[in-house]
């Protein structure tokens, strides 16, 4: 028998080293946007401590989905216009989507934008029939966006880039001048104050950095036409929408503007996810900003973000079709924070006060946080939270179900083995703020018992888990 040629033996050797399953098939992608605006009013908007009721919608809310498939793995990235989807709502939507398109729930990342002018996402025994109906509409909308995006799969290519937009992100935690700090709701003094106000006689310095980069994952179809754009920016929300109206904030306005920026076809879908921005907002504390009409500042920030996304898009030298996809999900069990006996006693004393003159002496929000303190007694000992890591070629996407401090996002980006790393907050649920241990030492709104609900070193545990997952994906 004639021996095979050398080149054929070489191919057999390569095939043994790299089996066919290790090669990603040409990428396919699909995207869809489904309206999830309430159809029944009034609705309660949960942002803040006081009642906030909407009687109409200023602009629509959407669930926007991007589905990617390489022939072996199929994953979904979803961004929903909501303050923070409840974990139960997310799981129900994922299961409903799985029934329609067979993407495993662990291969879906469903994140909220954190608009403060959106309706509740969950239900309880006290929920009104209208709220129950809206939750079902929301769940079905999320599932439909995933299923519709899956049904639209077609050959595609992706590219990633970023562009700085530093002038709209500000750290909202500040050290104040000596003697200017007022007692917190627990009657003690923090070292920093959140949203402290303005004035050179008040402000010392910000207590942390910002992340100025707006990062994009651009998706093109087989004709090199824009198909979808997934963006990420570490800015909490903007606010200033018309009173009493539902709004998607700057996240929705960004999505509306991007088709014009990229001269995209009608079926193009843009989505902007909330980055690590638990201590970042849009208030320039050292600058006097002129008054704005309702929704004006939202438009300004969205226009700048859309411009930054366009500039990032221009940096992409080429979109690549052969990219490996992989996704990991882990449950991390965290302890719930519990009040000390002294904190319980102090909270009960606050709630026992009845005389108006005694109530007037209390620090702001003292009764709210006294109720939060006692409510913490009823929590279980621990909670399992989900974190996810997704690989799209040389780009990684990490999801955490918290309002994540910017320092955490910056650390994950710095230590990630991937060329580009996106950190998405409020992914697969919302469990309050996630400060670092160093910020817990400083105190402030985001660290208070009731605003922060998990153990004080939770950020370190979650960061370590995600970095380990990224290492496995790499």
BATITOR-736735 format. One line per field, with one value per residue (C-alpha): residue in three letters; x, y, z. Coordinates in steps of 0.5 Angstrom, whole numbers. Example, Ala and Ser with C-alpha at 12.3 -4.5 7.8 and 13.67 -1.06 7.14 Angstrom:
rest [ALA, SER]
px [25, 27]
py [-9, -2]
pz [16, 14]
//
This chain:
rest [UNK, UNK, UNK, UNK, UNK, UNK, UNK, UNK, UNK, UNK, UNK, UNK, UNK, UNK, UNK, UNK, UNK, UNK, UNK, UNK, UNK, UNK, UNK, UNK, UNK, UNK, UNK, UNK, UNK, UNK, UNK, UNK, UNK, UNK, UNK, UNK, UNK, UNK, UNK, UNK, UNK, UNK, UNK, UNK, UNK, UNK, UNK, UNK, UNK, UNK, UNK, UNK, UNK, UNK, UNK, UNK, UNK, UNK, UNK, UNK, UNK, UNK, UNK, UNK, UNK, UNK, UNK, UNK, UNK, UNK, UNK, UNK, UNK, UNK, UNK, UNK, UNK, UNK, UNK, UNK, UNK, UNK, UNK, UNK, UNK, UNK, UNK, UNK, UNK, UNK, UNK, UNK, UNK, UNK, UNK, UNK, UNK, UNK, UNK, UNK, UNK, UNK, UNK, UNK, UNK, UNK, UNK, UNK, UNK, UNK, UNK, UNK, UNK, UNK, UNK, UNK, UNK, UNK, UNK, UNK, UNK, UNK, UNK, UNK, UNK, UNK, UNK, UNK, UNK, UNK, UNK, UNK, UNK, UNK, UNK, UNK, UNK, UNK, UNK, UNK, UNK, UNK, UNK, UNK, UNK, UNK, UNK, UNK, UNK, UNK, UNK, UNK, UNK, UNK, UNK, UNK, UNK, UNK, UNK, UNK, UNK, UNK, UNK, UNK, UNK, UNK, UNK, UNK, UNK, UNK, UNK, UNK, UNK, UNK, UNK, UNK, UNK, UNK, UNK, UNK, UNK, UNK, UNK, UNK, UNK, UNK, UNK, UNK, UNK, UNK, UNK, UNK, UNK, UNK, UNK, UNK, UNK, UNK, UNK, UNK, UNK, UNK, UNK, UNK, UNK, UNK, UNK, UNK, UNK, UNK, UNK, UNK, UNK, UNK, UNK, UNK, UNK, UNK, UNK, UNK, UNK, UNK, UNK, UNK, UNK, UNK, UNK, UNK, UNK, UNK, UNK, UNK, UNK, UNK, UNK, UNK, UNK, UNK, UNK, UNK, UNK, UNK, UNK, UNK, UNK, UNK, UNK, UNK, UNK, UNK, UNK, UNK, UNK, UNK, UNK, UNK, UNK, UNK, UNK, UNK, UNK, UNK, UNK, UNK, UNK, UNK, UNK, UNK, UNK, UNK, UNK, UNK, UNK, UNK, UNK, UNK, UNK, UNK, UNK, UNK, UNK, UNK, UNK, UNK, UNK, UNK, UNK, UNK, UNK, UNK, UNK, UNK, UNK, UNK, UNK, UNK, UNK, UNK, UNK, UNK, UNK, UNK, UNK, UNK, UNK, UNK, UNK, UNK, UNK, UNK, UNK, UNK, UNK, UNK, UNK, UNK, UNK, UNK, UNK, UNK, UNK, UNK, UNK, UNK, UNK, UNK, UNK, UNK, UNK, UNK, UNK, UNK, UNK, UNK, UNK, UNK, UNK, UNK, UNK, UNK, UNK, UNK, UNK, UNK, UNK, UNK, UNK, UNK, UNK, UNK, UNK, UNK, UNK, UNK, UNK, UNK, UNK, UNK, UNK, UNK, UNK, UNK, UNK, UNK, UNK, UNK, UNK, UNK, UNK, UNK, UNK, UNK, UNK, UNK, UNK, UNK, UNK, UNK, UNK, UNK, UNK, UNK, UNK, UNK, UNK, UNK, UNK, UNK, UNK, UNK, UNK, UNK, UNK, UNK, UNK, UNK, UNK, UNK, UNK, UNK, UNK, UNK, UNK, UNK, UNK, UNK, UNK, UNK, UNK, UNK, UNK, UNK, UNK, UNK, UNK, UNK, UNK, UNK, UNK, UNK, UNK, UNK, UNK, UNK, UNK, UNK, UNK, UNK, UNK, UNK, UNK, UNK, UNK, UNK, UNK, UNK, UNK, UNK, UNK, UNK, UNK, UNK, UNK, UNK, UNK, UNK, UNK, UNK, UNK, UNK, UNK, UNK, UNK, UNK, UNK, UNK, UNK, UNK, UNK, UNK, UNK, UNK, UNK, UNK, UNK, UNK, UNK, UNK, UNK, UNK, UNK, UNK, UNK, UNK]
px [0, 3, 4, 0, 3, 7, 2, -4, 0, 1, -7, -9, -4, -7, -14, -12, -9, -15, -22, -27, -31, -26, -27, -33, -38, -39, -42, -50, -54, -61, -63, -70, -74, -81, -85, -86, -89, -95, -102, -105, -105, -103, -97, -92, -85, -80, -74, -74, -77, -83, -89, -88, -94, -94, -100, -98, -91, -87, -83, -83, -80, -77, -74, -68, -65, -58, -58, -51, -49, -43, -46, -44, -46, -52, -53, -57, -56, -62, -63, -69, -72, -73, -70, -68, -72, -73, -70, -76, -78, -72, -72, -79, -78, -72, -76, -81, -76, -73, -80, -80, -73, -69, -63, -61, -63, -56, -54, -58, -56, -62, -60, -64, -62, -64, -68, -72, -78, -80, -86, -85, -82, -85, -91, -93, -99, -101, -100, -106, -109, -106, -99, -100, -102, -96, -91, -94, -93, -86, -84, -88, -84, -77, -78, -81, -75, -70, -75, -75, -68, -67, -72, -68, -61, -57, -49, -46, -39, -37, -32, -31, -28, -29, -29, -28, -34, -31, -35, -42, -40, -38, -37, -43, -39, -35, -31, -33, -30, -29, -35, -40, -42, -49, -51, -54, -61, -57, -55, -48, -43, -40, -34, -37, -43, -47, -50, -47, -50, -45, -40, -33, -34, -38, -34, -27, -26, -29, -28, -27, -26, -30, -30, -30, -30, -37, -35, -39, -40, -42, -46, -46, -50, -47, -48, -44, -50, -51, -55, -54, -50, -49, -46, -44, -43, -42, -47, -53, -58, -60, -67, -70, -76, -83, -86, -91, -89, -86, -79, -73, -69, -62, -62, -68, -66, -59, -63, -67, -61, -56, -60, -59, -51, -50, -54, -57, -63, -70, -69, -63, -63, -59, -58, -54, -53, -51, -44, -41, -44, -47, -43, -43, -48, -49, -49, -43, -42, -36, -40, -46, -50, -56, -63, -66, -73, -76, -72, -67, -61, -63, -63, -56, -53, -56, -53, -46, -47, -49, -43, -38, -41, -40, -33, -32, -35, -30, -24, -26, -22, -26, -32, -30, -34, -30, -31, -31, -37, -37, -41, -41, -46, -44, -48, -45, -48, -47, -49, -55, -53, -56, -57, -53, -57, -55, -58, -64, -65, -64, -69, -74, -73, -74, -80, -83, -83, -89, -89, -88, -82, -78, -80, -77, -70, -69, -64, -67, -70, -69, -75, -75, -68, -70, -76, -70, -66, -72, -74, -67, -68, -73, -68, -65, -58, -56, -57, -55, -53, -52, -46, -44, -38, -39, -34, -35, -28, -23, -29, -31, -38, -39, -46, -47, -54, -52, -51, -44, -39, -34, -28, -30, -31, -25, -21, -25, -23, -15, -14, -19, -15, -19, -17, -24, -28, -35, -38, -46, -49, -56, -56, -61, -64, -62, -60, -58, -51, -45, -39, -32, -30, -26, -32, -36, -31, -32, -40, -45, -52, -50, -47, -52, -56, -62, -59, -53, -56, -50, -44, -39, -33, -38, -35, -28, -32, -35, -29, -25, -30, -31, -24, -23, -29, -26, -19, -23, -26, -20]
py [0, 7, 11, 17, 24, 28, 34, 29, 26, 33, 34, 28, 30, 37, 34, 30, 36, 40, 36, 39, 41, 46, 50, 55, 55, 62, 66, 68, 73, 76, 82, 84, 89, 88, 94, 93, 99, 99, 99, 101, 107, 109, 105, 106, 107, 104, 109, 113, 113, 117, 115, 116, 115, 115, 117, 116, 114, 120, 115, 107, 102, 96, 89, 89, 82, 80, 72, 70, 63, 59, 53, 50, 55, 60, 66, 71, 78, 82, 89, 91, 98, 97, 100, 93, 86, 82, 75, 71, 75, 74, 66, 66, 70, 66, 59, 62, 64, 57, 54, 58, 57, 52, 57, 54, 59, 59, 62, 68, 74, 79, 86, 92, 99, 102, 107, 110, 112, 105, 100, 95, 88, 83, 81, 79, 78, 85, 87, 89, 86, 91, 90, 82, 83, 88, 83, 78, 83, 84, 77, 75, 81, 79, 72, 74, 79, 73, 68, 73, 75, 67, 67, 72, 69, 70, 70, 76, 78, 82, 88, 91, 98, 103, 111, 115, 120, 123, 129, 126, 121, 124, 120, 122, 120, 126, 127, 134, 140, 139, 140, 139, 132, 131, 125, 119, 116, 112, 118, 117, 120, 117, 119, 121, 123, 121, 127, 132, 138, 143, 149, 150, 151, 144, 139, 137, 131, 125, 119, 115, 115, 114, 110, 114, 109, 107, 100, 97, 90, 92, 86, 86, 82, 78, 84, 88, 92, 94, 89, 90, 94, 92, 98, 99, 106, 106, 112, 110, 114, 121, 123, 129, 126, 130, 128, 123, 120, 113, 114, 109, 115, 116, 108, 109, 115, 112, 106, 111, 115, 110, 108, 115, 115, 108, 109, 103, 99, 99, 92, 95, 94, 98, 97, 101, 97, 99, 99, 99, 105, 104, 110, 114, 119, 125, 131, 135, 137, 142, 146, 150, 147, 151, 149, 144, 143, 136, 131, 135, 133, 126, 128, 131, 125, 120, 124, 125, 117, 116, 120, 116, 110, 112, 114, 107, 104, 108, 105, 98, 96, 90, 85, 78, 72, 66, 68, 63, 63, 60, 62, 60, 61, 60, 61, 64, 64, 70, 72, 77, 82, 82, 88, 88, 88, 95, 97, 93, 97, 104, 102, 100, 107, 111, 107, 108, 116, 119, 127, 131, 135, 128, 126, 133, 132, 125, 125, 125, 118, 115, 112, 109, 106, 104, 99, 97, 95, 91, 88, 85, 80, 76, 75, 68, 67, 67, 68, 65, 70, 68, 71, 70, 71, 70, 70, 73, 72, 77, 80, 78, 80, 80, 80, 82, 82, 89, 96, 95, 100, 103, 101, 93, 94, 97, 92, 86, 90, 91, 84, 80, 76, 79, 84, 88, 86, 89, 89, 89, 91, 89, 83, 77, 81, 86, 85, 92, 96, 92, 97, 95, 93, 100, 104, 100, 103, 110, 109, 113, 111, 105, 102, 103, 97, 96, 99, 94, 87, 82, 81, 87, 83, 80, 84, 81, 74, 76, 79, 73, 68, 72, 73, 65, 64, 69, 65, 58, 62, 64]
pz [0, -2, 5, 5, 3, 9, 8, 10, 16, 18, 17, 21, 27, 27, 27, 33, 37, 35, 34, 30, 36, 38, 32, 32, 26, 23, 28, 27, 31, 31, 35, 37, 41, 45, 48, 55, 57, 62, 59, 65, 70, 75, 77, 82, 81, 86, 86, 92, 99, 98, 93, 86, 82, 74, 70, 63, 59, 56, 52, 51, 56, 52, 53, 48, 46, 42, 41, 39, 36, 34, 32, 39, 44, 44, 48, 50, 52, 54, 57, 60, 62, 69, 76, 78, 76, 81, 81, 81, 75, 71, 72, 70, 64, 62, 63, 58, 53, 54, 52, 46, 43, 47, 50, 57, 62, 64, 57, 58, 61, 63, 66, 68, 66, 73, 70, 76, 72, 71, 74, 80, 76, 82, 85, 92, 96, 97, 89, 86, 80, 75, 78, 77, 70, 69, 71, 66, 61, 63, 63, 56, 53, 56, 53, 47, 45, 46, 42, 37, 37, 36, 30, 27, 27, 21, 19, 23, 25, 31, 33, 40, 42, 47, 47, 53, 55, 62, 62, 64, 70, 77, 83, 88, 95, 98, 104, 107, 110, 117, 121, 115, 116, 119, 123, 118, 120, 125, 129, 128, 123, 117, 113, 107, 104, 98, 94, 99, 95, 92, 95, 96, 103, 103, 99, 100, 95, 92, 95, 89, 81, 75, 69, 63, 58, 54, 51, 45, 42, 34, 30, 23, 18, 12, 8, 13, 15, 22, 26, 33, 38, 45, 49, 57, 61, 68, 69, 74, 71, 69, 72, 70, 66, 67, 73, 74, 67, 66, 62, 60, 62, 57, 56, 52, 48, 47, 43, 39, 37, 35, 28, 25, 28, 24, 18, 20, 17, 20, 24, 28, 35, 40, 47, 53, 59, 66, 68, 75, 77, 84, 86, 80, 78, 73, 78, 77, 84, 83, 77, 77, 71, 68, 69, 65, 62, 63, 59, 57, 61, 59, 51, 52, 56, 51, 45, 48, 49, 42, 39, 44, 41, 34, 35, 38, 32, 28, 31, 30, 24, 22, 24, 25, 24, 27, 34, 40, 45, 52, 58, 65, 71, 78, 85, 90, 97, 101, 108, 110, 114, 121, 126, 133, 139, 140, 133, 134, 141, 138, 132, 136, 140, 134, 132, 139, 139, 138, 140, 134, 137, 138, 131, 129, 132, 128, 123, 116, 114, 121, 121, 114, 116, 123, 120, 115, 121, 124, 118, 117, 123, 119, 113, 112, 114, 107, 100, 93, 88, 81, 77, 70, 65, 57, 52, 45, 42, 45, 49, 56, 59, 67, 70, 77, 81, 84, 84, 83, 85, 80, 83, 83, 75, 74, 78, 74, 67, 70, 72, 66, 61, 56, 51, 52, 59, 60, 67, 67, 74, 76, 72, 73, 79, 84, 91, 93, 93, 92, 96, 97, 104, 104, 103, 108, 113, 110, 111, 107, 104, 100, 106, 111, 113, 109, 103, 103, 105, 104, 108, 108, 104, 98, 93, 94, 94, 87, 84, 85, 83, 76, 75, 76, 71, 66, 67, 65, 59, 57]
//
